[in-house]
Amino acid sequence: MESGWSAGAVAEAAGVSVATVYKWWRRHREEGVEGLADRSSRPHSSPRRLSPELEAKVLRTRQELRWGPHRLGAFLGLPQSTCSKVLSRNHFPRLAWLDRPTGQLVRRYEMKSPGDLGHMDVKKLARIPDGGGHFVHGRKGRPRRDYEKGIRIGYGFVHSLLDDHSRVAYSEVLDDERAPTVGQFFRRALASFAAHSVHFKAVMTDNAWAYRNGNDYHQALAEIGAKAVFIPPYTPRINGKVERFNRTLLEEWAYRAYTSEHERTALFKDWLHLYNFHRNHTAVGAPPISRLNNVCGNYTKRGGELGGLPTLPVRGEAS
């Protein structure tokens, strides 16, 4: 414009509208270079904005009841979108980011490299009787005569060690959670991770006796020079990555229409391979193994077609 170009020519050269050219030219004439800085898009006045008293009531109700915008709107007689905007402009975190009992913001973290931290835990599962449980027979369960015979089904114990950075997991279904069993499992898990060049510097667990006082477990830690990290009592969320893995295996493997415990256990190895090598992990954005080595598509195929993967029975359908 200073060189004598027309507004239309400048607009065509800059790829903007003529109105945009005049807007910025006017600001430059009136305010100089300072007038070219970005400005807030907030309106000068908002006559329909919620009153300070009602906004404070929304915030106070959220703090006391820890409800989201939908329930706040229904309780206070306000639109859900209004409650959402109030919470957003006052920098209230999403409920999914909070620890519900305390209302404190959950700190999420991820180690920078594989092996920086491992998470270990045990999930106790009731065994499936021969012939199937309620997923096969319905909620009424098996015939009462089976229980009158004194059949004791017992429990299985899923031991898991998970790498914090990659989320790659090593798991086994074992008969108990005693200290010798934990120590032997831990050594096998370390060998499996070592095959992928993952060597742990620290391992986080809860305060179970086998972890606190198990000689085999602590001896294995000492051999690799790793540190034992224990979470504070009654705070499983701190060991949340392996707790979330436990939930995943319950949803995708454990709770299916199996007809026996042997059938379920036999499929666990295949499901674990699916989890590590094929299944997309939402926190990673790819299968966990992709963070350990670049396999160039050897373990995943496009279009959702995965060859050789286990077919798990679904609810209400015997395998």
N, C-alpha and C positions, 0 to 999 in steps of 0.2 A: 504494500500500500504506500509506503514511503517512497518507493521507486517509481510510483506513478501507475502501477498495475490497477486494473479495475477489480472490484470485489468479486465479480464472476470469474475472472482469470485466476485470482488467488485461490478461490474456492475449488476450482477445477484442478489446480496444481497440488493443493494440499489434500484433496479428496474429502472435503467437507462441504456443508451447505453454505449458501451466501449469508444466511442469518448468523451462522456460527462465526464467519469472518467479521461481520459487523459487531458482534458481541465482544469478541476479543479486541478488536481495534478500538472500540469505545472505552473498554477498561484500560487499555494502554494509554490512551490520550488523557484520561481522567486521573489515573493513579500511577502511571509509569510501570516499571518492571514489576513492582510489588503487586500490581493488580492482576498479574498473570498467574499468581499462585492459586492452587485449588481451594475451593471454598466448600463449606458444609452445605449439604442439600436440605438441611433442616429448615422448615418454614419459619417465618418471622413470628407467627402466632399460631396456636392450636386451640381454637375455641371449644372443640369437642373432646379435648383431652380429659382423662379421668381426674376427678378432684383429688387434691393431696390426701384428704381424709380417707377416701375410698381406696386409693392406691396403698396407703399405709395398712388398711384392713386386709387387702389382698396379701401383702407381704407378711403381715403378722400371722394370718391363717396358714400361709405356706410354712412358716417357721414352726408353728405349733403342731400341725397335722402332717406335714411333709406330703402334700398332695400336688399333683400336676395340674396343668391348665384346665383339663376337662372337668375334673372333680371340683376345682376351685370355682369354675364358672357356674356349674350346676348348684353349688352350695351358696354362692353369693349373688346369684341371679345376674351374672355378667356373661358376655360372649366369651367363648374359649380363646378367641384371637386376642381379645383385650387383656385377659389374664396372662397370656403368653408374652405379649409386648411389655407388660409391667415387669414380669420376671426378667425378661431379657435386658431391658434398659437399666435395671438395678443389679445386673450381673449375678443373678442367682443361677447356680449350676443346675444342669439336668439331674433329675432324680436317679438316673442310671449311673451317675458319677458319684453318688453319695452312699455312705454306709447307713442303711435305714435305721438301725437301732440308735446310733449316736448322732446322726445327721452330719457327720464330718465328711469332708471331701476325701475320696479314696485316691491315694497317690498311686499312679500307674507308672511303671518303670519297665525298661527292657535293657538287658546287658548288651554291650557293644559287639561282643565276639562270642562265638560258640565256646562253651566250656567255662565261661566266667562264673556261671552259677547253675547248679542243677537243683531241681525240685523233686522230692521223693515223698511218696505217700502210699497208703494201703487202703483199698476199698473193699469192704466186707459185703458179700452177696450171698443170699440164701440160695442153696442149690435147687435145681429143678428136679422134681421126682420123675421117675420113668412114667411115660404116658402124658407128661406135660402138666403145667400149672394152670392158673386162671386165664392166661392168654389163650390157652387151647380150650379149656372147659368153661370159661366164663367166670364171672365174679362169684358165683356160688361155689366154685372150687371143685375139688375132687370129691368122690363119694366118701361119706363119713366112715365107712367101714375101713378105708385105708388108714385113717388116723387111729381107729380103734385097735388096729393091729400093732400100734406102737412104732410105726415107721418114723425114724429120725432122719430127716433130710440133711441137716447140717449146713455148713457154710463153706464158701470158697473165698479166697482172699486174692484180690488183684493188686500185685505190687507193681509200682510204676516209678521210673526215673525219667524226668523230662528236662531237656536243655532249655534254659530261659530264652536265649536269643533266637534259636531256630524253631522251637516247639517240637522237635523230634523227640519221640518217646520210645522207651523200651519197657515192655510190660510182660508179666507172666501171671498165670492163675495158679496159685499154690494152696496148700492145705492148711496153713496156719500163718501167724504173724509173729512167731517167737524169734528171739535174737539170732540163733544159728541160721534160721531160714532167711532172715533179713540180710545177714552177712553174706551168705552164699549167693542170694539174688543180686546183691549190690556188686559183687565181683563179676558176675556174668554180664550185668548191665554195663559196667565199666569197660569190659572187653568188647562189647558190641559197639559202644561209642568210640573206643580207640580205633576200631576198624575204619571209622570215618574221620580219623585224626582229631577227635574231640577228647580233650583231657581236662577234667574239671579242676578248678581252683577252689571251689567251695560248693557245699551241698546243703540245701535248706530242708528241714523236716519239722514236724510237730514234736511234741514232748513225750511221745510214746516211750515206754520203758526200753524197747528194743533199740531205739535210736539214742536214748540218753545213756544207757548202761551196757549196750551190747558190745562185747569185746571184739567180735568178728567185724562188726561195722566200723568201729573206730580204728582197728588195725588196718583195714583196707583203706581208710582215709589217710592214715599215716604213710602208707606205702606209696601213695600217689602225691603226697604233700598237700592234700586238700584240707580246707577248714570246715568244721561242722558248725552250721548256723541253725539255731533253734528259734522258732517264732515265739512271741509272748503267749502265755496261756489264753485260751478262748479267743484267738484271733486267726482263724483259718484263712481269712481273706488275704493275709500277708503271703501265704503260700498259694495264692489264688490260681496260678497258672496250672499247677497239677490238679487243683480242685476242679477247675474248669474242664480239664482233660477227663477227670472222673465222670463229670456230668455228661460229656460227649459220649464216652463209651457206654454209659447207661442208656442214653437215648438211641444210639445207633447200633449197639451190639447186644447189650445185656437183656433189655426188655423186648423180646420178640417171641413169636409163637414157636418156641422150641418144644420138642417132645421128650427131651432128656438133658441132663447136665452134660453128658458126654458130647452131645451134638453141639451145645453152646460152646463148650471149651474148644472143640475141634475147629470151630470157625474163628476163634479169637486171633490166631496168628494171621489169617487172611485179612481180617478187619484191621489189624494193626498195620499191616503192609499198605492197605488202602489209605489209612490215616496219614502215614508218613510219606508215601510216594505219589498218591493220586488225588487225594481229597484236598480241595482248596481250603486253606486256613484263613479265616477272615482277617486276623491280625497280621498275617504275613502277606496275604494277597496272592499266595501260591502254595503248593504243597510244602510242608516243613523241610523236606530234604533239599529243596532248592537253595536254602541258605547255607547248606553244608558243602555242596558242590554243584557246579554248573553242568547239569546232565543233558542240556541241549535238547529237551523234549523227549528223552528216552523213557521217562516215567509218566508223562502226561500226553494226551492226544487232544486235538482240537475237536470242537463240535460236540463235546460231552460223550464221545465214544471211547470207552476204556475197555481194553481187552483183558480177559483173564481175571476179572474181579469177582469176589465172592458174592453170591446172591443170598441175602439174609431173609428169613421168613418174616412176613409182616403180621400185624395184629389180626387175629381171627383167621389166620391161614396157617395150617400145619405145613411144615417143610417137607 
